[in-house]
Amino acid sequence: MTRPRISARISAISESATLAVDAKAKAMKAAGRPVIGFGAGEPNFATPGYIVEAAVEAARNPRFHKYTPAGGLPELKQAIADKTLRDSGYQVGAAQVLVTNGGKQAVYQAFATLLDPGDEVVVIAPYWTTYPEAIKLAGGVQVDVVTDETTGYLASVEQLEAARTDRTKVLLFVSPSNPTGAVYSPEQVEAIGRWAVEHDLWVVTDEIYEHLTYGDATFASIATVVPELGDKVVVLNGVAKTYAMTGWRVGWLIGPKDVVKAATNLQSHATSNVSNVAQIAALAAVTGDLSAVAEMREAFDRRRRTMVRMLNEIPGVLCPEPLGAFYVYPSVKELLGKDFGGRRPQTSAELAELILEEAEVALVPGEAFGTPGYFRLSYALGDDDLVEGVGRIAKFLGESR
């Protein structure tokens, strides 16, 4: 009998849809096609100069040419604890912090540490593409709570309770949300947190977009709003989105000491320490002021309003206004099955492929986020490209019959 070349566990993992779309767009651009990409959630800004200078100095320091503690530089762990208190009012010690290779490693290690095979995780859909794969790798079972544009992509306590079983161990909570930009009010956060406490559930909360809210929306950490969660909350975060540091690969996990110790043990065998130069850059970021962040947020807010307006002017497209992150998540369900030059896409994935081929615009279909019939577009790219790209989409979709 021939044994499979690839393990069943790894074969079951899907490629990151957002990175796949971004890679295809870049390959088409390299081949000379003027593709505009709305796929990757990556700010078009350079990392602030003071952060880069800190990294340059670190590269010259022999201390950082060697192994350092697997869980992170002590000074960075303390700075992350201080920053967490400053930004969300949640008080933790350095021993409750694990520095990871980007936010994705924090996501994976959180679920690997908390879940045994068969444990259920309640996940609000639409969801970021990495969550299902991390849960699956840990042997967990994902239970979706599906939201849509009629509620602004917000889940209710009643929906969460309907999904809960005696096997539910974790609620995954994300606000502001990728891919929808939804932001829960402090009152909604409190209601959901108290529901989790009532049923003795863990909460894993991804707060990487904490500084990117708009209008009257405010970020509220569930760990702060509901202190009764106690030692059953794990906070995920990182520098990628707030400081335009996607390529530096520094994230972190905050949790009770036993969880952090166990996750650190895992990391000691998986990757050991995060690059020391990147850690010093992150230290400069989290200890600096937020003025650069404010400038980026102002630009994102301008682009957000432009994109929502332009998309809602397209017949058949319905785009709720996002209140956080840097994504819009419009419904294109009315366009499915229509004729586009002799082709009738039946799914949002097929329509996205057609838009890439014909309009040379890359976006991610809702299938990647657990809700077909939608697109995710990032407005983290430049203003001119944004207007040109949405204009191409409008022109192409306007030719449907």
C-alpha positions in Angstrom: 0.0 0.0 0.0 1.3 3.4 -1.0 1.4 5.8 1.9 0.3 9.4 1.3 3.2 11.8 0.7 1.6 14.6 2.8 0.0 14.1 6.2 -3.8 14.3 6.4 -3.5 17.0 9.0 -1.5 19.3 6.7 -3.3 18.3 3.6 -6.5 19.6 5.2 -5.1 23.2 5.5 -6.2 25.7 2.9 -3.9 28.3 1.5 -4.4 31.8 2.9 -6.9 33.2 0.4 -5.8 36.8 1.0 -2.2 36.1 0.5 -3.0 34.0 -2.6 -5.0 36.9 -4.2 -2.2 39.3 -3.3 0.5 37.0 -4.8 -1.5 36.6 -8.1 -2.0 40.3 -8.4 1.7 40.9 -7.9 2.6 38.2 -10.5 0.2 39.9 -13.0 1.8 43.3 -12.3 5.3 41.8 -12.8 4.1 40.5 -16.2 3.2 44.0 -17.2 -0.5 44.2 -16.4 -1.7 47.3 -14.4 -3.4 45.3 -11.7 -4.7 47.2 -8.6 -4.9 45.0 -5.5 -7.4 45.3 -2.8 -6.5 41.8 -1.4 -3.9 42.1 1.4 -4.5 44.0 4.6 -1.3 46.0 4.4 -0.9 49.7 5.0 0.7 51.5 2.1 2.7 53.6 4.6 6.4 53.1 5.4 7.2 52.1 9.0 7.8 55.3 11.0 11.4 56.4 10.9 12.1 56.3 14.6 11.2 52.6 14.6 13.5 51.9 11.7 16.4 53.7 13.4 15.9 51.7 16.5 16.3 48.5 14.4 19.4 49.8 12.7 21.1 50.4 16.1 20.0 47.0 17.3 21.6 45.4 14.3 24.9 46.9 15.4 24.6 45.6 19.0 26.4 42.3 19.5 23.9 41.5 22.3 21.2 41.0 19.6 23.4 38.7 17.4 22.8 35.8 19.8 19.8 33.7 21.0 17.6 35.5 23.5 14.7 34.1 25.6 12.2 32.2 23.5 9.3 34.1 25.0 10.6 37.5 24.1 13.1 40.1 25.3 12.3 41.0 28.9 12.2 44.7 28.1 9.7 44.2 25.3 7.5 42.0 27.3 7.3 44.7 30.0 6.7 47.4 27.4 3.8 45.4 26.0 2.3 45.0 29.4 2.6 48.8 29.9 1.2 49.5 26.5 -1.8 47.2 27.2 -2.6 49.1 30.4 -2.2 52.5 28.5 -4.4 51.6 25.5 -7.0 49.3 26.9 -6.9 49.6 30.7 -6.0 45.9 31.1 -3.3 45.3 33.7 -1.0 42.4 33.2 2.6 41.5 34.2 5.5 40.7 31.9 5.2 37.0 32.8 1.8 37.1 31.1 3.2 38.1 27.7 4.6 35.9 24.9 6.2 37.7 21.9 5.5 35.8 18.7 6.5 35.8 15.1 3.6 37.9 13.9 0.0 37.8 15.0 -0.6 34.5 13.1 1.8 32.6 15.4 -0.1 34.1 18.4 -3.3 32.8 16.9 -2.0 29.3 16.2 -0.3 29.0 19.6 -3.4 30.2 21.5 -5.6 27.5 20.1 -2.8 24.8 20.2 -2.4 25.6 23.9 -6.1 25.7 24.8 -7.8 23.0 22.7 -8.0 19.3 22.9 -9.5 17.2 20.0 -13.2 17.7 19.9 -13.3 21.0 21.8 -15.6 23.5 20.2 -14.8 27.1 19.3 -17.6 29.6 18.6 -16.5 31.8 15.7 -18.5 34.8 14.4 -18.6 34.8 10.6 -17.5 36.5 8.4 -14.1 35.6 10.0 -10.4 36.1 9.1 -9.1 33.2 7.0 -6.4 32.0 9.4 -8.7 31.3 12.4 -10.3 28.1 10.9 -7.0 26.6 10.0 -5.4 27.3 13.4 -8.5 25.7 15.2 -8.4 22.7 12.9 -4.6 22.1 13.4 -5.3 22.1 17.2 -8.0 19.4 16.8 -10.8 21.9 17.6 -14.2 22.0 16.0 -15.3 25.4 14.7 -19.0 26.3 15.2 -20.0 29.3 13.1 -22.4 32.1 14.1 -23.2 33.8 10.8 -23.9 37.5 10.6 -24.8 39.7 7.7 -25.1 43.3 6.5 -28.6 43.7 8.1 -27.0 43.8 11.6 -23.8 45.5 10.6 -22.1 42.0 10.9 -22.6 42.0 14.7 -23.6 38.8 16.5 -26.1 38.8 19.4 -25.9 37.0 22.6 -28.9 35.0 21.5 -27.1 33.8 18.4 -24.0 32.8 20.5 -26.2 30.9 23.0 -27.9 29.0 20.1 -24.4 27.8 19.0 -23.2 26.8 22.4 -23.1 23.1 23.4 -21.7 21.1 26.3 -18.5 20.8 24.2 -18.0 24.5 23.7 -14.7 25.7 25.3 -13.8 28.9 23.6 -15.4 32.0 22.1 -13.3 33.8 19.5 -14.1 37.5 19.7 -12.8 40.1 17.3 -13.5 43.8 17.4 -12.7 45.8 15.3 -13.3 42.9 12.8 -11.4 41.6 9.8 -13.0 41.3 7.2 -16.0 43.4 7.9 -14.8 46.4 9.9 -17.5 45.8 12.5 -17.0 47.3 15.9 -19.0 46.2 19.0 -20.1 49.0 21.4 -18.8 48.7 25.0 -22.4 47.6 26.0 -22.4 44.8 23.4 -18.9 43.8 24.5 -20.0 43.6 28.1 -23.1 41.5 27.3 -21.1 39.0 25.3 -18.4 38.9 28.0 -20.9 38.2 30.8 -22.5 35.5 28.7 -19.0 33.8 28.4 -18.6 34.1 32.2 -22.0 32.6 32.8 -21.1 29.6 30.9 -17.5 29.3 32.1 -16.0 29.8 28.6 -12.6 30.9 27.5 -12.4 34.0 25.4 -9.7 34.5 22.8 -9.9 38.1 21.7 -7.9 39.5 18.7 -7.3 43.2 19.3 -4.8 43.9 16.5 -7.0 46.7 15.0 -7.6 48.4 18.4 -6.4 51.8 17.2 -8.3 51.8 14.0 -11.9 53.0 14.7 -13.8 55.8 13.1 -16.6 58.3 13.8 -18.2 57.6 17.1 -17.0 54.0 17.4 -14.7 53.2 20.2 -12.6 50.1 21.0 -13.4 48.3 24.2 -11.3 45.3 25.3 -13.5 42.5 26.6 -10.8 41.7 29.2 -11.2 45.2 30.7 -15.0 45.6 30.3 -15.7 42.2 31.9 -13.0 41.6 34.6 -15.0 38.7 35.9 -13.5 36.7 32.9 -10.4 36.5 35.2 -7.8 34.0 34.0 -9.9 32.7 31.2 -9.1 35.3 28.6 -6.3 35.4 26.0 -5.5 38.6 24.2 -3.8 38.6 20.7 -2.2 41.6 19.3 0.8 42.9 17.3 2.5 45.9 15.7 1.7 45.0 12.0 -1.4 47.1 11.4 -1.0 50.0 13.9 2.5 50.9 13.0 2.7 49.7 9.3 5.0 46.9 10.3 3.5 43.9 8.5 6.9 42.7 7.3 8.6 42.9 10.7 6.7 39.9 12.1 6.1 40.8 15.7 3.0 39.9 17.5 2.1 38.8 21.0 -0.2 36.7 23.2 -1.3 37.8 26.7 -2.9 35.4 29.0 -2.8 33.7 32.4 0.7 32.5 33.4 0.1 28.8 32.9 -1.2 29.4 29.4 1.7 31.7 28.5 4.2 29.2 29.9 2.8 26.4 27.9 2.6 28.4 24.7 6.2 29.6 25.3 7.3 25.9 25.6 5.7 25.3 22.3 7.4 28.2 20.7 10.8 27.2 22.1 10.5 24.1 19.9 8.8 25.7 16.9 10.8 28.9 16.3 12.6 29.9 19.5 12.9 33.7 19.8 11.6 36.3 17.4 14.3 38.2 15.5 16.0 40.5 18.0 16.2 43.4 15.6 12.5 43.2 14.9 11.8 43.0 18.7 13.8 46.2 19.3 11.8 47.8 16.5 8.6 46.7 18.2 9.9 48.1 21.5 10.3 51.5 19.9 6.8 51.3 18.5 5.0 50.4 21.6 6.9 52.8 23.8 6.6 55.7 21.4 3.6 58.1 21.0 0.7 57.5 18.7 1.1 60.5 16.5 2.1 58.4 13.4 -0.9 56.1 14.1 -3.2 59.2 14.2 -2.0 60.3 10.8 -2.5 56.9 9.2 -6.0 56.6 10.8 -6.9 60.0 9.3 -5.9 58.7 5.8 -7.8 55.4 6.3 -10.9 57.3 7.4 -10.8 59.4 4.2 -10.4 56.3 2.1 -13.1 54.4 3.9 -15.7 57.1 3.2 -14.7 57.3 -0.4 -14.8 53.6 -1.0 -18.2 53.1 0.7 -19.7 55.9 -1.3 -18.3 54.6 -4.7 -19.3 51.0 -4.0 -22.9 52.0 -3.0 -23.3 53.8 -6.3 -22.9 50.5 -8.2 -26.2 48.9 -8.9 -26.4 45.5 -7.2 -23.8 46.3 -4.6 -24.7 47.0 -1.0 -21.8 48.2 1.2 -22.4 48.8 4.9 -20.2 51.5 6.5 -17.4 49.8 8.5 -16.4 51.5 11.8 -13.0 49.9 12.3 -10.0 48.2 10.7 -9.4 49.1 7.0 -11.8 46.8 5.1 -15.2 47.0 3.5 -17.3 44.0 3.0 -20.0 44.7 0.4 -22.7 42.2 -0.6 -22.7 41.3 -4.3 -25.4 38.7 -4.1 -27.7 40.6 -6.5 -25.0 40.4 -9.2 -24.6 36.6 -9.2 -26.0 34.8 -12.2 -26.0 38.0 -14.3 -24.5 38.1 -17.8 -21.0 39.6 -18.1 -20.0 39.4 -21.7 -21.4 35.9 -22.1 -20.2 34.6 -18.7 -22.6 34.2 -15.8 -20.7 33.8 -12.5 -22.8 31.9 -9.9 -20.6 32.6 -6.9 -18.7 35.5 -5.5 -15.5 33.6 -6.1 -16.3 33.2 -9.8 -17.2 36.9 -10.0 -13.9 37.9 -8.3 -12.0 35.9 -10.7 -13.8 37.6 -13.6 -13.1 41.0 -12.2 -9.4 40.2 -11.9 -9.2 38.9 -15.5 -11.3 41.6 -17.2 -11.0 44.7 -15.0 -7.5 43.9 -13.6 -8.6 44.4 -10.0 -7.8 41.9 -7.2 -10.2 41.4 -4.3 -11.0 38.5 -2.0 -14.4 36.7 -2.3 -16.6 36.0 0.7 -16.0 32.3 0.4 -12.7 32.8 2.0 -14.3 34.3 5.1 -17.1 31.8 5.5 -19.9 33.9 3.9 -20.3 33.5 0.1 -21.9 36.4 -1.8 -19.6 39.1 -0.6 -16.2 40.7 -1.4 -13.6 42.0 1.0 -11.7 45.1 -0.2 -8.9 46.7 1.8 -8.7 50.5 1.8 -5.1 50.5 3.1 -3.8 51.3 -0.4 -3.1 54.8 -1.8 -6.0 57.2 -2.6 -5.4 57.3 -6.4 -5.2 53.6 -6.7 -8.3 53.2 -4.6 -10.4 55.5 -6.8 -9.0 54.0 -10.0 -9.6 50.4 -8.8 -13.2 51.0 -7.6 -13.9 52.9 -10.8 -12.8 49.9 -12.8 -15.0 47.6 -10.7 -18.0 50.0 -11.2 -17.4 50.1 -15.0 -17.2 46.4 -15.3 -20.1 45.6 -13.0 -22.2 48.3 -14.7 -22.0 46.3 -18.0 -24.0 43.3 -16.5 -27.3 42.3 -17.9 
